[in-house]
Amino acid sequence: MITMYGIPNCDTVKKARAALDAAGVPHRFHDYRKAGIDAARLRGWVDVLGWEAVLNRAGTTFRKLDAAAREGLDADRAVALMLAQPSMIKRPIVEAGGRLILGYRPGVYEGLA
């Protein structure tokens, strides 16, 4: 089963969900703001994609952090920040048959069904 992780009111997530629906791709949605995210799963994403890719530094939640919290980041500190505030995770992240797809671009989900 394909699982999309994100926040339902995010415009990019809305586009991504609509693309999966339009392609007829069955999937489930995991709202990590409400349901949280498992530390092992997040660590796995970071191991595969890199913490720099998974951490959403452009988002409001990250920008509101004080300078000390934003400086000197490494994988462990980034994971701790994302676990504490899942809205700092880039979105969406799609798990599909052993693949991880970060973000949304038109056509990225073709062939997933």
Secondary structure, DSSP 8 states (H G I E B T S, - for coil): -EEEEE-TT-HHHHHHHHHHHHTT--EEEEETTTS---HHHHHHHHHHH-HHHHB-TTSHHHHTS-HHHHSS--HHHHHHHHHH-GGGB-S-EEEETTEEEES--TTTTTT--
